[in-house]
Amino acid sequence: MKHSRLILLTIACLPLLAFAKGASTDQLKYCDARQFRMINRAFADSKTPFFRLPAAINDTVREGLRVDAEMSTGLGIRFATNSTAIGVKYELTLNFKMNHMAHTGIKGTDLYVLDGDKWQFVNCSKPADAKEQNRVYVSNMKPEMREYMIYLPLYDGIKSIEIGIDSTATITQPMVNNPRSDRKFVFYGTSVTQGGCASRPGMLGTSIIQRDLNAEVVNLGYSGEGRMDLFMAEAMASIPGVTAYVIDAVANCTHERLDTICEAFINILRKAHPEIPIFMAERHRFSNECYDMQEHANFVKANSILHRHYMALRQQNPKNIYYVDHQDIFGPDNEGVVDGAHLTDLGFYHYALKFEPYLRAVLDGKKVPFQKRVNSNKYIVQ
């Protein structure tokens, strides 16, 4: 009797198993993704479309900064297709690994579909431990024209990338202007800005903001290298069509460097674009700094230096300069970090929620929220 039930159950499942079988990578035709719209890109003259530095300075910067800039964090590709299956084939430049971040975030890619006016996650490419990646995101869809977006790896670079579709399907440029090309926020900063340690590219803080605000969000986060170099301010000033700048680089600057270079960095942007809002973000507090008194003192000092220069900049010209404190930037507790400093997906969700009211006010032409509490000492902006 037991054997008969097992046989019947197996037979009943066979149609479902057959239906669930998806397309394989060798059944798809592939086209170069570079022919479609690339979003969140800063520099049109970069060494390749996936580099995050202008070509003019690429070979003259520090090696660490150049390697970070090779990583494609924040970049995305927009297209439309009626394919019933979508895959991806790409080659990494590094095949990078870290012991505190998932491979899906380091070198994976994410597929999103525009459902109405909202972006919905479809699947991640689940990368293998190799430079060459070939995956099918989804199969067995209805052959309807839909809008798609692929996010590129956060901590690895791209040599080439191709989109896979059915052999008889059509693929075109996106037909919907989302994210809007006339909105562009530029985030400059550290490993947190770059995406350490999101579980996948779509959970990057700037990518969440991009989807929520329907705006391009350029990610110039460089792990350990967001040191407010003046040549980076000059490069950022050359980006066309910027709606606002967010500077979140305190964690990569020594106290002395921050004290020396902060105003000069901001003033390069202000001189080039006095009409563009600039947000100066405090350094977030590492989880152990709630209890380690020496580390807490370093945290307070760094943000005190930032605030002092912010006040000096306001005194020079109070227009279009704003301060964002660290409060609740990763949520109301310490659960938003993976190693005490870098973020989980939960942390990036709160990170996006922290900045969105300020940026939405800029988009809507409304008064930017006034920041009263500005650091752990609770001093007040005058």
C-alpha positions in Angstrom: 0.0 0.0 0.0 2.8 2.4 0.9 4.6 1.7 -2.4 1.4 2.2 -4.3 0.9 5.6 -2.7 4.5 6.6 -3.5 4.1 5.6 -7.1 0.8 7.6 -7.4 2.4 10.6 -5.8 5.4 10.5 -8.1 3.2 10.2 -11.2 1.1 13.2 -10.0 4.2 15.3 -9.6 5.6 14.5 -13.1 3.5 17.1 -15.0 4.5 19.8 -12.5 8.2 18.9 -12.8 8.0 19.0 -16.5 6.2 22.4 -16.5 8.7 23.8 -14.0 11.7 23.0 -16.2 13.2 26.3 -17.4 15.3 27.4 -20.4 18.9 26.5 -20.4 21.7 29.0 -21.1 22.5 27.4 -24.5 18.9 27.8 -25.7 19.1 31.6 -25.5 20.5 34.1 -28.0 22.7 36.8 -26.6 23.2 40.4 -27.4 25.7 43.0 -26.1 24.2 44.8 -23.1 26.2 47.9 -23.9 23.9 48.8 -26.8 21.1 49.6 -24.3 20.6 52.4 -21.8 23.1 52.4 -19.0 21.8 54.1 -15.9 23.5 55.7 -12.9 26.7 56.3 -14.9 28.8 59.3 -14.0 31.4 59.8 -16.7 30.8 59.3 -20.4 34.5 59.3 -21.1 35.5 56.5 -18.7 38.0 53.8 -19.8 35.0 51.4 -20.3 31.3 52.0 -19.6 31.7 50.1 -16.4 34.6 52.2 -14.8 33.6 54.8 -12.3 36.4 57.4 -12.9 36.9 59.7 -15.8 39.5 58.5 -18.3 41.6 61.6 -17.8 42.6 60.6 -14.3 42.2 56.9 -14.4 45.9 56.1 -14.8 47.1 58.8 -12.3 45.2 57.9 -9.2 46.2 55.6 -6.3 46.1 51.9 -7.1 43.5 51.3 -4.5 41.2 53.9 -5.8 41.6 52.7 -9.4 40.7 49.1 -8.4 37.6 50.3 -6.5 36.6 52.4 -9.5 36.8 49.3 -11.7 34.0 47.8 -9.6 30.7 48.4 -11.3 28.6 49.2 -8.2 25.4 51.2 -8.8 25.4 50.8 -12.5 22.5 49.3 -14.3 21.2 48.4 -17.8 17.7 49.1 -19.0 15.9 47.3 -21.8 12.6 46.0 -22.9 11.8 42.5 -24.3 8.9 40.1 -25.0 11.1 37.1 -24.2 9.6 34.2 -22.2 13.1 33.7 -20.6 15.9 36.1 -19.7 19.5 35.2 -19.0 22.8 36.9 -18.6 26.4 36.1 -19.6 29.2 38.2 -18.2 32.9 38.2 -17.5 34.3 39.6 -14.3 37.6 41.4 -14.0 38.6 40.3 -10.6 36.5 37.3 -9.3 36.8 39.1 -5.9 36.0 37.4 -2.6 35.4 38.7 1.0 34.8 36.8 4.2 31.9 39.0 5.4 29.9 39.6 2.2 27.8 37.2 0.0 29.1 36.3 -3.5 25.6 37.4 -4.8 26.4 40.9 -3.7 30.1 41.0 -4.6 29.8 39.7 -8.1 26.2 38.8 -8.8 23.7 40.6 -10.9 20.0 41.3 -10.3 17.1 41.4 -12.7 14.1 43.7 -12.0 10.9 44.1 -13.9 8.7 47.3 -14.0 5.3 46.2 -12.8 3.0 49.2 -13.2 5.1 52.1 -11.8 7.1 49.9 -9.3 10.2 47.9 -9.8 9.9 44.3 -8.7 12.8 42.0 -8.0 12.8 38.9 -10.3 16.0 37.0 -9.5 19.7 37.1 -8.8 22.3 35.5 -11.1 23.8 33.4 -8.3 27.4 33.6 -9.4 29.8 30.7 -9.5 33.4 31.0 -8.2 34.8 31.9 -11.7 35.3 35.0 -13.8 32.9 33.8 -16.5 29.2 33.8 -15.4 26.3 32.4 -17.4 22.8 32.2 -15.7 19.1 32.2 -16.5 17.1 34.5 -14.3 13.6 33.4 -15.3 11.8 31.1 -17.7 8.2 30.2 -18.7 6.9 33.8 -18.8 4.1 35.0 -21.1 5.5 36.5 -24.3 4.6 40.1 -23.4 6.8 43.2 -23.8 8.0 44.2 -20.4 10.5 46.8 -19.1 13.6 45.3 -17.3 16.6 46.5 -15.4 19.8 44.6 -14.6 22.1 45.8 -11.7 25.8 45.0 -12.0 28.2 43.7 -9.3 29.0 45.8 -6.2 32.6 44.6 -5.5 33.8 43.3 -8.9 34.2 44.7 -12.3 32.7 43.8 -15.7 34.7 43.1 -18.9 31.7 42.2 -21.0 28.0 41.5 -20.4 25.3 40.0 -22.7 21.6 39.6 -22.2 20.0 36.3 -23.2 16.5 36.0 -24.7 14.5 33.5 -26.7 15.7 33.0 -30.3 12.5 34.5 -31.7 12.0 37.3 -29.1 12.5 41.0 -29.6 14.7 43.2 -27.4 14.7 47.0 -27.6 15.7 50.1 -25.8 13.5 50.9 -22.8 10.2 52.6 -23.8 9.6 54.0 -20.3 11.9 56.8 -18.9 12.4 55.1 -15.5 14.6 56.1 -13.8 14.0 59.6 -15.1 17.0 60.9 -17.0 16.4 64.5 -15.9 17.0 63.6 -12.2 20.5 62.7 -11.0 21.8 62.4 -7.5 25.5 61.9 -6.9 26.7 60.0 -3.8 30.4 60.1 -2.9 31.8 58.2 -0.1 33.2 55.0 1.4 32.7 51.2 1.4 29.2 51.7 2.9 28.3 53.9 -0.1 29.8 51.3 -2.4 27.5 48.6 -1.0 29.4 46.7 1.7 27.8 44.3 2.5 24.5 44.1 0.6 23.4 40.5 -0.2 22.7 41.5 -3.8 23.1 44.6 -6.0 19.5 45.6 -5.9 19.7 46.1 -2.1 22.5 48.7 -2.4 21.3 51.9 -0.7 21.7 54.1 -3.8 19.8 51.6 -5.9 16.9 51.6 -3.4 16.8 55.4 -3.6 16.9 55.2 -7.4 13.9 53.0 -7.5 11.9 54.8 -4.8 12.5 58.3 -6.2 12.5 57.4 -9.9 15.9 59.2 -10.4 19.3 58.1 -11.5 21.7 57.8 -8.6 25.4 57.8 -9.4 27.4 55.8 -6.9 31.0 57.1 -6.3 31.6 54.9 -3.2 35.2 53.7 -3.0 36.0 51.2 -0.3 38.7 52.8 1.9 39.4 55.4 -0.8 36.7 58.0 -0.2 39.2 60.5 1.2 37.8 63.8 -0.2 40.5 64.0 -2.8 40.2 67.4 -4.5 40.6 65.8 -7.9 37.4 63.8 -7.1 35.5 67.0 -6.4 36.7 68.4 -9.7 35.6 65.2 -11.4 32.2 65.3 -9.7 31.8 68.9 -10.7 32.1 67.8 -14.4 29.1 65.4 -14.2 26.2 66.9 -16.2 22.7 67.3 -15.0 23.3 66.8 -11.3 20.2 67.4 -9.0 22.1 67.2 -5.7 25.4 65.9 -4.2 25.6 63.7 -1.1 29.0 63.6 0.6 29.4 60.7 3.0 33.2 60.3 3.3 34.1 61.0 6.9 34.8 57.4 7.7 37.7 57.2 5.2 39.3 60.4 6.4 41.7 60.8 9.4 40.8 63.7 11.7 43.7 65.7 10.4 42.8 65.1 6.7 39.1 65.9 7.3 40.1 69.1 9.1 42.4 70.1 6.3 40.5 69.3 3.2 36.8 69.3 3.9 36.0 72.9 3.0 38.2 72.9 -0.1 36.4 69.8 -1.3 33.0 71.3 -0.8 33.9 74.7 -2.2 35.1 73.1 -5.5 31.5 71.8 -6.0 29.9 75.1 -4.8 32.0 77.2 -7.1 31.2 75.1 -10.1 27.5 74.7 -9.3 26.3 77.2 -6.6 22.7 76.3 -7.5 23.0 72.6 -6.7 22.3 71.4 -3.1 25.1 69.7 -1.3 24.4 67.3 1.7 27.2 66.7 4.2 26.6 63.4 6.0 28.0 62.5 9.4 30.0 59.4 9.9 27.8 56.5 11.1 28.5 55.0 14.5 30.0 51.5 14.5 28.1 49.1 16.8 30.9 48.7 19.3 31.2 52.5 19.6 28.1 52.4 21.8 30.3 50.7 24.5 34.0 51.3 23.6 34.7 54.7 25.1 37.8 55.4 23.1 36.2 54.5 19.8 33.2 56.6 20.7 35.4 59.6 21.4 37.0 59.1 17.9 33.5 59.0 16.4 32.4 62.2 18.2 35.6 64.0 17.2 35.3 63.2 13.5 31.7 64.4 13.4 32.5 67.5 15.4 35.2 68.4 12.9 32.7 67.9 10.0 30.1 70.0 11.8 32.6 72.8 12.5 33.4 73.0 8.8 29.8 72.8 7.8 29.1 75.8 10.0 32.0 77.7 8.4 30.6 76.9 5.0 27.2 78.1 6.0 28.7 81.3 7.2 30.4 81.8 3.9 27.1 81.1 2.1 24.1 79.5 3.7 22.4 78.6 0.5 22.2 75.0 -0.8 24.3 73.4 2.0 22.8 70.9 4.3 23.8 68.6 7.1 22.6 65.0 7.7 23.2 63.5 11.1 23.9 59.8 11.8 20.8 59.3 13.9 18.9 56.1 12.9 20.8 55.9 9.6 20.9 52.1 10.0 17.7 51.8 12.0 16.9 52.2 15.7 19.3 49.5 16.9 22.5 47.7 15.8 20.8 45.1 13.7 21.6 46.9 10.4 25.2 45.9 10.3 27.0 42.6 9.4 30.4 43.2 11.1 29.8 46.2 13.3 30.5 48.7 10.4 29.1 47.5 7.1 25.5 47.1 6.3 23.0 44.3 5.9 20.0 44.7 3.6 18.1 45.9 6.6 20.8 48.5 7.1 20.6 49.7 3.5 16.8 49.9 3.8 17.1 52.3 6.7 20.0 54.1 4.9 17.7 54.9 2.0 14.9 56.0 4.3 17.3 58.4 6.0 18.2 60.3 2.8 15.0 60.1 0.8 13.1 62.9 2.6 15.9 65.3 1.9 16.2 64.3 -1.7 12.5 64.2 -2.3 12.2 67.7 -1.0 14.7 68.8 -3.6 12.8 67.1 -6.3 9.5 68.6 -5.2 11.0 72.1 -4.8 10.0 72.1 -1.1 11.9 73.2 2.0 14.6 70.7 2.9 13.9 69.2 6.4 15.7 71.2 9.0 18.3 69.1 10.8 18.3 70.0 14.5 20.1 67.0 16.1 23.4 66.8 14.3 25.6 64.4 16.3 26.0 62.3 19.4 26.7 65.4 21.5 23.2 66.7 20.5 24.6 70.2 19.6 22.2 72.4 17.6 22.6 73.9 14.2 22.2 77.6 14.5 
